[in-house]
Amino acid sequence: MTDFLVRSRLADLDPAPHELLQIESERQFRRLIRIPSESSAPLAVREAMSSAFQNIYAEGYPDEATRTQTEAEILDYELQLAGYRRLADPRYYKGVEYADIVEALARRRCAEAFAANGLTPEELFVNVQPLSGAPANNAVYHALLEPGAVVLGMSLLHGGHLTHGSPVNRSGKFYQAVHYKVDPATERLDYEAVAALAREHRPKMIIAGYSSYPWSVDWKKFRAIADEVGAYLLADIAHVAGLVAGGAYPSPIGLAHVVSFTTHKSLCGPRG
Ligand SMILES: Cc1ncc(COP(=O)(O)O)c(C=O)c1O
């Protein structure tokens, strides 16, 4: 009986969800009904997603030293396992020696893909743990602000995201959100108007980067506004992360205090 539960294929164990998986695959194959935040993960990504790592807890972080190690050093198992045995690992549980390596590898690859504007991969502090963009932004709010702090973000109706202070989202419930809009005549950002709102409301954090704004962002101008009023600048590049990594869109790295993005939009990765 136990063997049946643990080793059966989904089709035998529970045909209903199995059938739904097949139908959904077929729907996605035949019909292109997509919102801009969606993409198709390559099969290799889906293969990695259903690995044995899903069985374990790995709260905490890999060893800090791995942030400045090269990919070859991170994948040097003898080196990594010796370190793991010698130093008490900084996680809360045991059995995470390979989870450490895979997370360190993801952080390193991310740092290499996004190092820009004169910063080296070693100078970037990457966190790959959030399960998607909304929890990533929540973590940024939590790390940098006290509840009730003023945040300045683009209005949802003008291209911002729910997590940029919308009243239906926790960002709008727990923080005091002020919103800038696009210029009604040009439909583009009006940096002077953003600066005027910042001077008036003195936000603790300014958010730039959007769900539906097709023009590029002048990160330097946003940083100058943030510096003038003593605010953090969060660049939410969820939609354009793939273009930023590929050099086709201006990078906010080194200009924004924090950069957040998802891995399942223009990066075509797993949800994250
Ligand atoms: C600008 C922006 N930030 C954050 C998110 C949130 O990402 P997720 O839906 O993966 O949590 C989105 C989603 O589309 C987005 O457009």
The ligand as a Tripos MOL2 file, in Angstrom:
@<TRIPOS>MOLECULE
LIG
   16    16     1     0     0
SMALL
NO_CHARGES

@<TRIPOS>ATOM
      1 C1          5.6510   45.2910  -12.1360 C.3       1 LIG1
      2 C2          5.2560   44.0160  -11.4480 C.ar      1 LIG1
      3 N1          5.7410   43.7690  -10.2290 N.ar      1 LIG1
      4 C3          5.4200   42.6580   -9.5450 C.ar      1 LIG1
      5 C4          4.5900   41.7160  -10.1030 C.ar      1 LIG1
      6 C5          4.2040   40.5410   -9.2540 C.3       1 LIG1
      7 O1          4.6590   39.3680   -9.7410 O.3       1 LIG1
      8 P1          3.8900   38.0080   -9.3540 P.3       1 LIG1
      9 O2          2.5470   38.1020   -9.9660 O.co2     1 LIG1
     10 O3          4.7520   36.9940   -9.9460 O.co2     1 LIG1
     11 O4          3.8470   37.9330   -7.8730 O.co2     1 LIG1
     12 C6          4.0660   41.9040  -11.3800 C.ar      1 LIG1
     13 C7          3.1810   40.8940  -12.0020 C.2       1 LIG1
     14 O5          2.7930   40.9380  -13.1130 O.2       1 LIG1
     15 C8          4.3970   43.0970  -12.0720 C.ar      1 LIG1
     16 O6          3.8820   43.3730  -13.2690 O.3       1 LIG1
@<TRIPOS>BOND
     1     1     2 1
     2     2     3 ar
     3     2    15 ar
     4     3     4 ar
     5     4     5 ar
     6     5     6 1
     7     5    12 ar
     8     6     7 1
     9     7     8 1
    10     8     9 2
    11     8    10 1
    12     8    11 1
    13    12    13 1
    14    12    15 ar
    15    13    14 2
    16    15    16 1
@<TRIPOS>SUBSTRUCTURE
     1 LIG1         1 GROUP 0 **** ****
